[in-house]
Amino acid sequence: MSAAAIGTAVRVKRPGLRVVYQWELRKLAAQKRTYIGLGFALAVPLIFIISLLADSSGGGAEGIPFGDYVRQSGLAIPLVGLFFGAYWFFPLVTALVAGDIVAAEDGNGTLKTILTRSVDRWQIFAGKVLAALTYALAALVLFVAVGLIVGGIFWGFDPLVSLSGTTISVSRSLLLLGGTVLVYFLPTFAIASIAILLSTVTRNSAAAVVTTLMVSLIMQLLGIITALDFIRPYLLPAQFNAWEGLLREPIDWAPVIRAAWVSALFGIPSLCFAFTNFLRRDVSGG
């Protein structure tokens, strides 16, 4: 058999999406900013718990959901943390990686190399999106887990009192807490998508991160303007509170459903536009 025939017969297996996803996770594991975000996700609930322990008055976080119960059950700690985290923390942690994940390749001059690998561009883009979302979800789970475990150590794992005033068993509370994480991830997905779009279009990590935070801040400001009350339920900051519907008896699914489609309305077009821009990227120009 000739060498040409052998070359035709032997087929080299091309890397698939799973391999590209693993590449991107390894890249994240090698970057300092990845651990900065995760470090804050670990530290913030600890700081909140320490502040409660240091408060000799014995009060809680009054005026917010489950704020009055933080000293009665450790299950309330992550819920209070999630309420505060929506203002700046999770948009920042998400933007740190999602806003850098494409732009970093431009900054390092490696984009041309990865676009000429034996993988399709859609696989590279999808791998980056999956890696960014995985990181955002990991930070969210870490934040909740630390608050739950450490809060439980100090104040026990006693049943929660729902927002409707009924008592929720510990097992059901844990189940609803898991659902809360998933609902909270919906607007987080949208923020990550916006950051990925800006990372792809601006080709500048700092610009993408800062602009993502500015977009989040502007939506928060629009939400507090009385004359614009009619648009508040359809802005991303409001969707970060949709999990409260799960903690009512019976469960109020309306805010959860709205969070799903509003987050999709912001997130999916952002990813589509970023994907189109990525596909059209001039390899010769980087």
N, C-alpha and C positions, 0 to 999 in steps of 0.2 A: 504493500500500500504506500502511495506517495505521501510526502510530508504535507502536501496541500490537502489530501484526502483526510489525513489524520487530524489536521487542524480544523477541518470542517466537522468531523465526527465528534471531536472533543468540545463540549460545551462548558463554558465557564459560568458558574452560577453567579448571577448578579445579586448584590446585596439588596435585601428587601426593606420595607418600611421599619420592621422591627430592629434591624441592624442600625439603620439611620437614627432611630429613636435612642438606641443605646449609645451611639456616638454623641448625640446631643446631651444625654444625661452625664456622660463622662466629662464633657466640656464644662457643664455646670458644676460638677464636683470639683473641678480644678480652679474655679474662679472664687475670689475672695468675697465678691458681692453676694454670692449665693449664701455664704455662711453669715454675712451681716444680717440679711433678712431673717434667716432661721434663728440667729442669735437673739434678735429682737422678739421674735415669736415666742422664744423661751423666756426672755427676761421680763417682758411687759406684764404677763399675768403674775409673775413672782413679785414684781414691784407693787402691783395692786394688792396682793395678799399681805405683803409686808406692811403696807400702809394701813391696812385694816387691823393688823396685829398691834401696830404702834399707836392706833387711835384708842386712847383710854376712855373715850366717851361711850364706846360701845355702839355707836350708830352705824348705819349702812350707807349705801349710795342712794340717797333719797330722791324720789321724783322720777326714777327710771324703772323699766320693767325688771322685776325681781331684785331691785336694789335693797328692799327692806328685809330680804331673806338671806343675804350673804353670810350672816352669822348663825343662821339656823340650819343651813345645808350647803355642803360643798358643791352640790349640783347647780347652785345658783351662780357660782363664781364665773364659769365660762360664759354664761348667758349675759351677765353684766359686762364682761370683757368684750363680747361681740358687739354689744350696743355701742360702746365707746370706740371700738376699733374701726367702725364704719366711717368715722369722720376723717381720719388721715392714715391710720396705721395700715390697713389692708390695701388701700390704693397705693401706698408707698412701697410696701413689700412686694406687691405684684408688679409694679412698674419697674422696680430695680432690675428684675431679670427679663421680663417680657419686653421692656423698652431697649434692652441691650442685645437681645438674642440674635437679631439680624445685623444691627448696626455695628456690633463688635467685629463681625467678619470684615466689614468695610474698613473699620479703623485699623485692624491688624493686617489688612491686605491679603486675607485668606479666602475671600469670597470667590475670586476667580478660580482658585484651586478646587474648592468644594463643588462648584458648578460644572467643573469638567470631569468629575468623578464618574464612575460607571453606574450612576444612579440617576433617576429622573428628577427633574426640578421639583415636581409636585411632592416627591418623597422627602426631599430635603426640607421643603417648607412645612410639610405635615409633621415631620420629625421635630422641627423647632417648635411648632405650635404645641404639640403633645408634651414636649419637655417643659415648656413654660407653664402650661396648665398643671402638669404634675407637681412642679415646684410650688405653685400657688396653693394647690390643694394640700401639699405636705406641710406648708407653713400654717395653714388654717387648722389642720388636724393637730399639729404640735401645740399651737396656741390653746386650743380647747382641751387637749389631753393634760397639759401642764396645769391649767386652771382647775380641771376636774380632780386630778389626783392629789395635788398639793392642797387644794381647798377641802377635799374630802378628808385628808389627814388631820386637818385642824378643826373642821366643823362637822365632820361625819357625812355619811351618805344617806341622809334622811329624805323622806318624800318631799317633793316640791309642792307648792301651792300654785295652781294654775292662775293665769290672768283673769279667769272667771271666778276665782275664789274657791275652787274645788281642790281636793288633795289628789295628787298623782302619785301612784306607787313608784318605788325606786326603779323597778324593771321597766315600767312604761316611761319613766322620766329619761332613762338612759337611751331607750329607743327613740324618743322624741328628740333627744339631744343629737343623736346621729342624723335624724331627719333635718334638724336645724343646720347642721354643717352642710348638708347637700343643698338646702335652700339658700344658704349664705353664699355658697359657691357660684350660684347663678349670676349675680351682679359682679362677682370676682372674675368670672369668665369674660364678662363684657369689658371690664377694665383691662384685663390682659389682652383682649382682642384689639382694643384701641391702642394700647402700648405697642403691640406687634405691628399694627399698621404704621404708626409713627416711626417705629424703628426701621421699617422697610423703606418708607418714603423719604425720611430725613437723612438716613444713613449716618446719624449722629446719636450716640447713646445718651449723652447728657440732654440733648434737645428732646429726645423721645420721652425720657423719664420726667423731665420738668413739665413738658407740655401735657403729659398724661395727668400729672398731679393738678395742673392748672385747670384742665377740663373737669376733673372731679370737683375741685374747689368752686368753679363757676356754677356747676349744677347744684352744689350745696347752697350757694348764695341765692340762686334763682328760687330754690325751694323755701327760703325764709322770707321772700318778698310777698307781702299779703296780697297785692294785686295779681300775683301769678299763682295763687293757690290752686287754680284749676289744672296747672301742669305738674304740680308737685308729685302726684301719684305716678307719673310717667317718666320721672327722672331716676337715674340710677341710685342716688343716695337713699331714696325711699325704699328701694328694693332690698337694701341691706337689712331692713326691719321686717321684711315679709315673714320671717321665721316666727314672729310673735303669733301668727295665726295658728301655728301648730300647738301652741301652749294655751289654747283656749278649749273649753268644753261646751259644746262639741267643737271639733277642729274647724277653724274658719279657713277654707281653701281659697277664697277669693284673692287675698294678697299673694298667696303662693303662686297661683296661676298667672296673676298679673306680673309677678317677678320673672316668671319663665318667659313670657312673650316679650316683655319690655327689654329684658336682658338680651334675648335673641335679636330683637330689633336693633339694638346697639352693636352687638357682638358679631353677628353673622355678616352683615354688609362690610364691616371693618375687615374681617378676615378675607372676604371675597376680593375687596379692593387691594389688600396687601398681597394676596395670592396672584392677582393679575399683574401687579407691579413687579413681583418677584419673577414671574415667568418671562416678562419682557425685559428683564435686566440685561444690559449689554455686558457680556462676559469679557470682551476685549477691553472694556473700560473699567472692569472691576465690579 
